């Protein structure tokens, strides 16, 4: 890892140097666990138009460490749409609820709703706030404000979606207040809700950006021709 034990200023310098080297070398290979550094490399490569291929090395119980997912990254860097695809896969792989012990179903429910809650958080950052701020971004994208509008209805949708997900995502609940387990069909419906909302917000962002782009230039002056004499 090239940035181990470096402060943020030197991390930025290392990222800049690696991209500079990539301009003249056949390839530059970087191993890192630092997601902020990963994002910095990604953005500098985009700025300099340097081709990038990413691989995610991960561990699973069945085959151990050293598995490589080509063109992929860990959950933390996945976009909302990618997370929704994963959530659909989790629901599809769920066994019949009656065929597993309640404790096992509870564990699977908590795993699903923890990821669903994080996906709603990512949606707010990526779509609703149009990436004005981001957890790995070094600055604030003020120009992206042209696509931002948060209504009372947005607040209501996000509030209750997060509330529902939080009820099942691993909180230490009092014994007298245990939520009714969610069924597979209900989980699938909850994925459908975030999918539908994401599409609506992205469509709105596009419309807002087009509409507000006119605010960046002065309006055309109306010239009244002189009256005929």
Buried (B, 14 or more C-beta within 10 A) or exposed (E): EBBEEBEEEEBBEBBBEBBBEBEEEEEBEBEEEBBBBBBBBBBBBEEEEBEEEBEBEBEEEEEEEEEEEEEEBEBEBBBBBBBBEBBBEBBEEBEEBEEBEEEEBBEBBBBBBBBBBBBBBBBBBBBBBBBBEBEBBEEEEEEBBBBBBEEEEBEEBBEEBBEBBBBBBBEEEEEEEEEEEBEBEEBBEBBEBBBEBBEEBBEBBEEBBEEBEEEEEEEEEEEEEEEEE
